[in-house]
Amino acid sequence: MVMEGLGGRRLAATVLLVRDGNFEGKPTLEVYIQERVSTMPHFPRATVFPGGGVDPRDFPDFSAGHSPDIWKGPDALEWAQRLGTTPEVAYALVFAAVRELFEEAGTLLAEHRDAGELVQDASRYHSYRARLERHEISLTEMLTQEKLVIRTDLIVPFARWASPEGDKARFDTFSFIAVEPDGQHADGNTREASSTGYFPPDLVLEGWRAGLLRLVIPTWASLYELSQFTSTAELMDAAEDFDMTPVIDDAVRNPRYREFYELHRIERF
């Protein structure tokens, strides 16, 4: 089973958690972001979306008689076609996206297996977050114990960024979009972030231009794309048009991203 991404890069997943909001009296799209603590080995003090590397236990364990009872929605084969990967890698990426969002934001994209109802209060499962982060338990084990199934129809693929060849930390990162489920509220209860919250993408970009926060190019580009939409409905309607072709070294030559590379900012933090 291949457990690596493009060119041997480490597979990773990140989730753009969005909701409908209001800013200065106008309806707007808001996205959940977090500022990483300065002690993080990768991208310290950068403003990012919830996410992280794929864990080996995110992959399906067919040898142990994997049960489909923990998965509801488009299957791994369909996801493989959408992501341009093998079914095993697609499965792991979806699981990693759901797991990382739950670990870092407390938002759980799942439903109760017996009742068939979406989880509206994820706080009852928050004791698992630290255990998942410490690799004491897998998401599969948690779902099985709590009789939950992940809802793969609640996320959509958004973008794919692969670190340049010379980067010290080389990731093949798949980004997904999810709308905050009714009744759930993302929180900042993670040791990886110093501050968190929902903000209009335009406002975050303005903060970056003013030197008030730090962004890496995949996050900047995602915020730029999100800023073109004014509601979650409008964003999700455009989901089929999102391009999953990996962006690698050519980002610097793309005029769409020129501002990121050419704007002379003074960091004020």
One Martini backbone bead per residue (centre of mass of N, CA, C, O) as a GRO file, in nm:
protein
  269
    1MET     BB    1   0.093   0.038   0.026
    2VAL     BB    2   0.061   0.368  -0.048
    3MET     BB    3   0.180   0.644   0.191
    4GLU     BB    4   0.244   0.856  -0.032
    5GLY     BB    5   0.302   1.125  -0.209
    6LEU     BB    6   0.425   1.337  -0.406
    7GLY     BB    7   0.748   1.251  -0.433
    8GLY     BB    8   0.734   1.148  -0.114
    9ARG     BB    9   0.541   1.301   0.027
   10ARG     BB   10   0.352   1.400   0.282
   11LEU     BB   11   0.050   1.343   0.382
   12ALA     BB   12  -0.228   1.584   0.385
   13ALA     BB   13  -0.486   1.763   0.578
   14THR     BB   14  -0.735   2.023   0.522
   15VAL     BB   15  -0.985   2.251   0.676
   16LEU     BB   16  -1.252   2.454   0.559
   17LEU     BB   17  -1.438   2.616   0.789
   18VAL     BB   18  -1.774   2.721   0.736
   19ARG     BB   19  -1.990   3.020   0.742
   20ASP     BB   20  -2.247   3.226   0.808
   21GLY     BB   21  -2.238   3.587   0.813
   22ASN     BB   22  -2.161   3.923   0.959
   23PHE     BB   23  -2.031   4.234   0.807
   24GLU     BB   24  -2.113   4.544   0.835
   25GLY     BB   25  -2.425   4.450   0.756
   26LYS     BB   26  -2.317   4.201   0.584
   27PRO     BB   27  -2.323   3.928   0.421
   28THR     BB   28  -2.099   3.645   0.491
   29LEU     BB   29  -1.814   3.468   0.471
   30GLU     BB   30  -1.673   3.226   0.699
   31VAL     BB   31  -1.354   3.132   0.848
   32TYR     BB   32  -1.158   2.903   1.014
   33ILE     BB   33  -0.888   3.003   1.230
   34GLN     BB   34  -0.528   2.964   1.322
   35GLU     BB   35  -0.266   3.036   1.546
   36ARG     BB   36   0.035   2.929   1.572
   37VAL     BB   37   0.260   2.836   1.770
   38SER     BB   38   0.605   2.896   1.818
   39THR     BB   39   0.671   2.568   1.873
   40MET     BB   40   0.621   2.479   1.602
   41PRO     BB   41   0.789   2.305   1.351
   42HIS     BB   42   0.557   2.406   1.156
   43PHE     BB   43   0.464   2.715   1.097
   44PRO     BB   44   0.520   2.932   1.299
   45ARG     BB   45   0.273   3.179   1.356
   46ALA     BB   46   0.075   3.082   1.161
   47THR     BB   47  -0.204   3.112   0.960
   48VAL     BB   48  -0.452   2.854   0.969
   49PHE     BB   49  -0.588   2.550   0.916
   50PRO     BB   50  -0.711   2.274   0.994
   51GLY     BB   51  -0.447   2.023   1.030
   52GLY     BB   52  -0.250   1.739   0.886
   53GLY     BB   53  -0.111   1.452   0.899
   54VAL     BB   54  -0.113   1.139   0.801
   55ASP     BB   55  -0.208   0.851   0.954
   56PRO     BB   56  -0.174   0.517   0.942
   57ARG     BB   57  -0.472   0.485   1.088
   58ASP     BB   58  -0.632   0.615   0.840
   59PHE     BB   59  -0.611   0.359   0.716
   60PRO     BB   60  -0.736   0.083   0.599
   61ASP     BB   61  -0.813  -0.237   0.776
   62PHE     BB   62  -0.878  -0.516   0.604
   63SER     BB   63  -0.743  -0.742   0.782
   64ALA     BB   64  -0.965  -0.662   1.025
   65GLY     BB   65  -1.246  -0.626   0.900
   66HIS     BB   66  -1.359  -0.383   0.776
   67SER     BB   67  -1.618  -0.156   0.843
   68PRO     BB   68  -1.879   0.037   0.687
   69ASP     BB   69  -2.018   0.160   0.960
   70ILE     BB   70  -1.805   0.432   0.952
   71TRP     BB   71  -1.941   0.501   0.660
   72LYS     BB   72  -2.099   0.791   0.492
   73GLY     BB   73  -2.114   0.807   0.151
   74PRO     BB   74  -1.886   0.855  -0.044
   75ASP     BB   75  -1.665   0.647  -0.153
   76ALA     BB   76  -1.337   0.568  -0.207
   77LEU     BB   77  -1.360   0.555  -0.515
   78GLU     BB   78  -1.485   0.833  -0.559
   79TRP     BB   79  -1.262   0.988  -0.414
   80ALA     BB   80  -1.031   0.900  -0.600
   81GLN     BB   81  -1.143   1.046  -0.851
   82ARG     BB   82  -1.144   1.335  -0.720
   83LEU     BB   83  -0.824   1.324  -0.616
   84GLY     BB   84  -0.618   1.131  -0.773
   85THR     BB   85  -0.621   0.838  -0.633
   86THR     BB   86  -0.635   0.597  -0.430
   87PRO     BB   87  -0.857   0.454  -0.222
   88GLU     BB   88  -0.669   0.442   0.028
   89VAL     BB   89  -0.584   0.740   0.024
   90ALA     BB   90  -0.864   0.864   0.026
   91TYR     BB   91  -0.951   0.748   0.292
   92ALA     BB   92  -0.723   0.878   0.464
   93LEU     BB   93  -0.786   1.174   0.397
   94VAL     BB   94  -1.071   1.184   0.510
   95PHE     BB   95  -0.998   1.092   0.794
   96ALA     BB   96  -0.794   1.319   0.852
   97ALA     BB   97  -0.989   1.553   0.823
   98VAL     BB   98  -1.186   1.470   1.047
   99ARG     BB   99  -0.978   1.441   1.275
  100GLU     BB  100  -0.841   1.723   1.272
  101LEU     BB  101  -1.098   1.887   1.320
  102PHE     BB  102  -1.159   1.759   1.593
  103GLU     BB  103  -0.895   1.809   1.744
  104GLU     BB  104  -0.877   2.140   1.682
  105ALA     BB  105  -1.218   2.222   1.689
  106GLY     BB  106  -1.452   2.001   1.777
  107THR     BB  107  -1.551   1.903   1.496
  108LEU     BB  108  -1.807   1.660   1.392
  109LEU     BB  109  -1.843   1.453   1.096
  110ALA     BB  110  -2.128   1.301   1.213
  111GLU     BB  111  -2.328   1.011   1.304
  112HIS     BB  112  -2.569   0.822   1.433
  113ARG     BB  113  -2.607   0.500   1.356
  114ASP     BB  114  -2.898   0.432   1.464
  115ALA     BB  115  -3.053   0.718   1.415
  116GLY     BB  116  -2.934   0.901   1.170
  117GLU     BB  117  -2.802   1.151   1.322
  118LEU     BB  118  -2.658   1.429   1.363
  119VAL     BB  119  -2.412   1.577   1.523
  120GLN     BB  120  -2.467   1.852   1.763
  121ASP     BB  121  -2.296   1.742   2.022
  122ALA     BB  122  -1.946   1.712   2.054
  123SER     BB  123  -1.858   1.741   2.359
  124ARG     BB  124  -1.898   1.437   2.452
  125TYR     BB  125  -1.615   1.369   2.269
  126HIS     BB  126  -1.363   1.552   2.368
  127SER     BB  127  -1.188   1.337   2.527
  128TYR     BB  128  -1.055   1.225   2.251
  129ARG     BB  129  -0.861   1.440   2.140
  130ALA     BB  130  -0.597   1.386   2.299
  131ARG     BB  131  -0.580   1.084   2.224
  132LEU     BB  132  -0.549   1.125   1.923
  133GLU     BB  133  -0.295   1.304   1.935
  134ARG     BB  134  -0.134   1.063   2.102
  135HIS     BB  135  -0.215   0.781   1.971
  136GLU     BB  136  -0.418   0.603   2.165
  137ILE     BB  137  -0.631   0.645   1.930
  138SER     BB  138  -0.849   0.589   1.682
  139LEU     BB  139  -1.103   0.684   1.488
  140THR     BB  140  -1.221   0.406   1.449
  141GLU     BB  141  -1.246   0.338   1.752
  142MET     BB  142  -1.428   0.570   1.831
  143LEU     BB  143  -1.664   0.514   1.641
  144THR     BB  144  -1.723   0.229   1.744
  145GLN     BB  145  -1.771   0.291   2.047
  146GLU     BB  146  -1.997   0.536   1.968
  147LYS     BB  147  -2.171   0.478   1.721
  148LEU     BB  148  -2.029   0.604   1.456
  149VAL     BB  149  -2.037   0.805   1.149
  150ILE     BB  150  -1.905   0.928   0.883
  151ARG     BB  151  -1.959   1.221   0.664
  152THR     BB  152  -1.856   1.244   0.332
  153ASP     BB  153  -2.079   1.469   0.237
  154LEU     BB  154  -1.953   1.720   0.426
  155ILE     BB  155  -1.722   1.713   0.212
  156VAL     BB  156  -1.499   1.894  -0.012
  157PRO     BB  157  -1.293   1.941  -0.258
  158PHE     BB  158  -1.045   2.214  -0.328
  159ALA     BB  159  -0.721   2.143  -0.294
  160ARG     BB  160  -0.363   2.112  -0.410
  161TRP     BB  161  -0.049   2.102  -0.227
  162ALA     BB  162   0.302   2.103  -0.306
  163SER     BB  163   0.599   2.106  -0.200
  164PRO     BB  164   0.881   2.207  -0.269
  165GLU     BB  165   1.176   2.047  -0.312
  166GLY     BB  166   1.347   2.242  -0.097
  167ASP     BB  167   1.185   2.180   0.134
  168LYS     BB  168   1.195   2.067   0.453
  169ALA     BB  169   0.880   2.049   0.444
  170ARG     BB  170   0.710   1.779   0.280
  171PHE     BB  171   0.391   1.822   0.125
  172ASP     BB  172   0.069   1.662   0.044
  173THR     BB  173  -0.205   1.880   0.024
  174PHE     BB  174  -0.544   1.840   0.112
  175SER     BB  175  -0.832   2.028   0.055
  176PHE     BB  176  -1.126   2.111   0.246
  177ILE     BB  177  -1.482   2.151   0.272
  178ALA     BB  178  -1.687   2.277   0.552
  179VAL     BB  179  -1.985   2.300   0.713
  180GLU     BB  180  -2.109   2.397   0.991
  181PRO     BB  181  -2.282   2.229   1.200
  182ASP     BB  182  -2.556   2.209   1.355
  183GLY     BB  183  -2.480   2.290   1.700
  184GLN     BB  184  -2.189   2.357   1.633
  185HIS     BB  185  -1.864   2.473   1.786
  186ALA     BB  186  -1.584   2.605   1.742
  187ASP     BB  187  -1.264   2.575   1.900
  188GLY     BB  188  -0.945   2.651   2.094
  189ASN     BB  189  -0.879   2.343   2.209
  190THR     BB  190  -0.545   2.377   2.144
  191ARG     BB  191  -0.191   2.352   2.157
  192GLU     BB  192  -0.136   2.473   1.850
  193ALA     BB  193  -0.297   2.737   1.946
  194SER     BB  194  -0.336   3.089   2.039
  195SER     BB  195  -0.564   3.147   1.815
  196THR     BB  196  -0.919   3.180   1.726
  197GLY     BB  197  -1.159   3.194   1.441
  198TYR     BB  198  -1.398   3.378   1.271
  199PHE     BB  199  -1.354   3.502   0.926
  200PRO     BB  200  -1.328   3.697   0.676
  201PRO     BB  201  -1.115   3.662   0.422
  202ASP     BB  202  -1.060   3.964   0.366
  203LEU     BB  203  -0.968   4.035   0.656
  204VAL     BB  204  -0.721   3.852   0.662
  205LEU     BB  205  -0.577   3.982   0.420
  206GLU     BB  206  -0.555   4.261   0.548
  207GLY     BB  207  -0.378   4.168   0.784
  208TRP     BB  208  -0.146   4.078   0.605
  209ARG     BB  209  -0.088   4.351   0.463
  210ALA     BB  210  -0.037   4.488   0.760
  211GLY     BB  211   0.141   4.269   0.932
  212LEU     BB  212  -0.047   4.091   1.154
  213LEU     BB  213   0.017   3.829   0.978
  214ARG     BB  214   0.085   3.488   0.883
  215LEU     BB  215   0.139   3.343   0.554
  216VAL     BB  216   0.097   3.088   0.338
  217ILE     BB  217   0.029   3.022   0.019
  218PRO     BB  218  -0.210   2.821   0.051
  219THR     BB  219  -0.372   3.005   0.241
  220TRP     BB  220  -0.384   3.256   0.070
  221ALA     BB  221  -0.523   3.124  -0.176
  222SER     BB  222  -0.776   3.027  -0.025
  223LEU     BB  223  -0.870   3.307   0.067
  224TYR     BB  224  -0.896   3.425  -0.213
  225GLU     BB  225  -1.112   3.228  -0.311
  226LEU     BB  226  -1.323   3.278  -0.081
  227SER     BB  227  -1.361   3.593  -0.146
  228GLN     BB  228  -1.566   3.525  -0.396
  229PHE     BB  229  -1.765   3.463  -0.160
  230THR     BB  230  -2.092   3.511   0.038
  231SER     BB  231  -2.162   3.195   0.076
  232THR     BB  232  -2.212   2.864   0.128
  233ALA     BB  233  -2.392   2.808  -0.114
  234GLU     BB  234  -2.209   2.930  -0.330
  235LEU     BB  235  -1.965   2.754  -0.271
  236MET     BB  236  -2.098   2.467  -0.306
  237ASP     BB  237  -2.193   2.514  -0.602
  238ALA     BB  238  -1.868   2.524  -0.695
  239ALA     BB  239  -1.731   2.244  -0.629
  240GLU     BB  240  -1.697   2.109  -0.921
  241ASP     BB  241  -1.468   2.341  -1.009
  242PHE     BB  242  -1.248   2.235  -0.848
  243ASP     BB  243  -0.896   2.207  -0.859
  244MET     BB  244  -0.679   1.904  -0.810
  245THR     BB  245  -0.430   2.009  -0.917
  246PRO     BB  246  -0.116   2.027  -0.839
  247VAL     BB  247   0.065   2.266  -0.660
  248ILE     BB  248   0.390   2.382  -0.689
  249ASP     BB  249   0.638   2.576  -0.826
  250ASP     BB  250   0.427   2.761  -1.005
  251ALA     BB  251   0.315   2.983  -0.813
  252VAL     BB  252   0.521   3.220  -0.872
  253ARG     BB  253   0.410   3.227  -1.191
  254ASN     BB  254   0.130   3.307  -1.092
  255PRO     BB  255  -0.068   3.586  -1.123
  256ARG     BB  256  -0.271   3.517  -0.891
  257TYR     BB  257  -0.002   3.526  -0.672
  258ARG     BB  258   0.165   3.794  -0.683
  259GLU     BB  259   0.110   3.945  -0.419
  260PHE     BB  260   0.255   3.750  -0.225
  261TYR     BB  261   0.552   3.802  -0.362
  262GLU     BB  262   0.545   4.144  -0.402
  263LEU     BB  263   0.463   4.235  -0.134
  264HIS     BB  264   0.565   4.487   0.095
  265ARG     BB  265   0.607   4.393   0.421
  266ILE     BB  266   0.545   4.466   0.774
  267GLU     BB  267   0.596   4.310   1.052
  268ARG     BB  268   0.378   4.359   1.367
  269PHE     BB  269   0.467   4.081   1.571
   0.00000   0.00000   0.00000
